[in-house]
């Protein structure tokens, strides 16, 4: 699940401010970034192509042919001029028109899907960048704390209060902390790179609006599976397969040709009418027609499979979202700001000689693991929240509603 100035019409459609100089809200910037993404621009062209194809497929199938002949018969010159054309006897034009309309609908659904995909990718990258920075700052703070403890241990060694082993242990802790700090820095920079690739340099100056996380699970419950964009695309594939099967059958039926002409034969004016119908007695295309029908049946079964898969995915995400939100909120209420204060208390106890180096390190490690757990729970909750809105197909609508509220 991963920028060109918009025209005034696009900006108004998205509900964004038209003046480029005006500072966009987070939701406004996000929708603008999606609309300007090269992938979205490509889908705009594909949608235009599908709509033009639909117009073309709605036009008549056959162009008339101009037929002429001239011959010299003695002193007479015989000639004939006429028009002939295949006749859409089986009304294939209606089938082709429906196929074109379905293709245009599918292009619009595909654009909806890619909009939600890009929104989910950008927002996930924003979450990973923000929490990656928090994790790096936490690791950096831990190194600074460990360096202070190392210096305190060295002072205690000079005073004869501890032995060299405790200094060595303190140095080892500093080294481990520095490695962790480098890892967190690499993860943060990687998340920043992904975010810039998706939304450009300006992405770093925007963070997800706090109001975004205010939506309750109940407001996204009761989703009609058949209306999900992914299911809609599968349904359109099925309808297209059905129409394509009908078109295949019609294309293999004999198409009559009607012609009319005028001319002169042996000095006499003539009018001619010609009708021809192919005789399909050597090949009735029965197997080809059955193959098209089987393809349509396969597409129908794929639709049923997609509906079942989407329903189960939503159910799983809904349960996961409830659990991750509950656990994150519980952790936040119990531990936020509390753990960092406890580390300061432990440092003071160690400085006063109430704790050995081993006891201090073990307790500090437990507290730091708890702080890291908080960041992990927060990330799991926020990414699952985005994933659920993305799976319901409501992510773009929800972001747009926030943008309209902010204007």
Buried (B, 14 or more C-beta within 10 A) or exposed (E): EEBEEBEEEBBEEBBBBEEEEEEBBBBBBBBBBBBBBEBBEEBBEBBEEBBEBBEEBBEEBBEEEEBEEEEEEEEEEBBBEBEBBBEBEBEBBBBBBBBBBBBBBBBBBBBBBBBBBBBBBBBBBBBBBBBBBBBBEBBBBBBEBBBEBBEBBBEBBEEEEBEEEBBEBBBEBBEBBBEBBEEBBEBBBEBBEBBBEBBBEEBEEBEBBEEBEEBEEEEBEEBEBEEBBBBBBBBBBBBBBBBBBBBBBBBBBEBBBBBBBEBBBEEEEEEEEEEEEEEEEEEEBEEEBEEBBEBBEEBBEBBEEBBEBBBEBBEEBBEBBEEBBEBBEEBBEEBEEEBBEBBEEBBEBBBEEEBEBEEBBEBBEEBBEBBBBBBBBBBBBBBBBBBBBBBBBBBBEBBBBBBEEBE
